[in-house]
Amino acid sequence: MAKFKIIVSDPETGKSQSIEVEESQAVPLIGRKLGEVIDGAAVKLSGYKLKITGGSDKDGFPIRPNIHGGVRVGAILSEGVGFHPSNKGERKRKTLRGNVITDSIVQVNMKVVEKPKGKKAAKPEAETAPAKETAEEAQ
């Protein structure tokens, strides 16, 4: 069955977190396309709205938004996801994955579009520095 590593990024804070979903929790993601906005409850983040932005399959091939379906193809690229040319006009054939999430996808990248209303974001507690000891406490 499907097992996904979900990377959820928050553009406001610049932080991301990794969530692993397996079996029945992964089913709501199968068949979704890049760019779709989903409910965060599907990935253990209730109240959030998440947008699917990318990912990669079991062999590390990236998902490209302009390749339709869940297939793996060899496409000639000149720029964009999966290829960064070193010279002007350079083109190269690269293996890529289509824009639909299937069982063979391992990592799915998402970003937060909407946070839950009424809840404050959980902030890690700051460590307080110990107060300076006075001469009386030291004795």
Buried (B, 14 or more C-beta within 10 A) or exposed (E): EBEBBBBBBBEEEEEBEEBEBEEEBBEBBBEBBBEBEBBBEBBEBEEBBBBBBBBBBEEEBBBBBEBEEBEBBEBEBEEEBBBEEEEEEEEEEBBBBBBBBBBBBBBBBBBBEEBEEEEEEEEEEEEEEEEEEEEEEEE
